[in-house]
């Protein structure tokens, strides 16, 4: 009898667990009418998103409609009466939520998402864009952490779909048999990741860096201490918005709001040693992590370039202790920062 009572008590507690729904209802209209269809593939091994602790309560995060394939494909059809010729494929590879525990403080909500898009042509797939990141929700800065997480997941999915309408393929064709292994397939073809010696010069964007095509006639101008002050083309100063970084003496350097930081490569790819605040020049501890995760690399570059051009951030002092700073990797296909 006692066992039955305990079982009923546990069942009641579980059934009383709060649920926060991820609703996909933003407008995803293709304003140029170039897209014919969206095919959604959910390749997650575990379809459960997970739970977060908020105000000492366990909250389960779920999609409002768990038949994601039909829901997302119909969502596109409902919002797009004018059709084009492009077939877009959205691949959901990972989506998990949880908490980051902190001593003597409320835990932070954490969401890991990996979502990619492709265009399909003649039974082959061409990579367009992806979100591959972690974003956080700080209780002190976010009124409702579970709702913030749900909204950020929804915004990530709708945002990537809308970006994909106008994104251009940035890599080689992927045969259908390699679609689930696309990252390894493409990484083997990226010159910057497979060469033993990087080409010297200035690179205007991540694509030119990974294809190892430095800009002709561009060069760095330094001060007496050897710090790079600016990039020039002939005698004209090149805006930082149009600079990704440079390679000199066999080493690669990435433009950031705290100056040019060395990019090191290991078996996981290229990384810089820095904090999130240094890399974005803003306070990123609140609920805006999804903005960082979803934002296209070019837009991020423009914001960073504008910040540097305005003179707002200071160059990182040469004696800065970086021993406790994380290795922040660059997404091998987009150049976006990946935060753990």
Secondary structure as UniProt FT lines:
FT   HELIX           2..15
FT   STRAND          18..22
FT   TURN            31..32
FT   STRAND          35..42
FT   STRAND          50..54
FT   TURN            55..56
FT   STRAND          57..63
FT   HELIX           68..79
FT   STRAND          86..102
FT   TURN            103..104
FT   STRAND          105..121
FT   TURN            122..123
FT   STRAND          124..137
FT   TURN            139..141
FT   HELIX           145..166
FT   STRAND          173..175
FT   HELIX           176..181
FT   HELIX           182..187
FT   TURN            188..189
FT   HELIX           191..194
FT   STRAND          201..203
FT   HELIX           206..210
FT   TURN            211..212
FT   TURN            216..217
FT   STRAND          218..222
FT   TURN            224..225
FT   STRAND          228..233
FT   TURN            234..235
FT   STRAND          236..238
FT   HELIX           240..242
FT   STRAND          245..248
FT   TURN            249..250
FT   STRAND          251..256
FT   TURN            257..258
FT   STRAND          259..266
FT   TURN            267..268
FT   STRAND          269..273
FT   HELIX           276..280
FT   HELIX           289..294
FT   HELIX           297..309
FT   TURN            310..311
FT   TURN            318..319
FT   TURN            323..324
FT   STRAND          327..330
FT   TURN            332..334
FT   STRAND          337..338
//
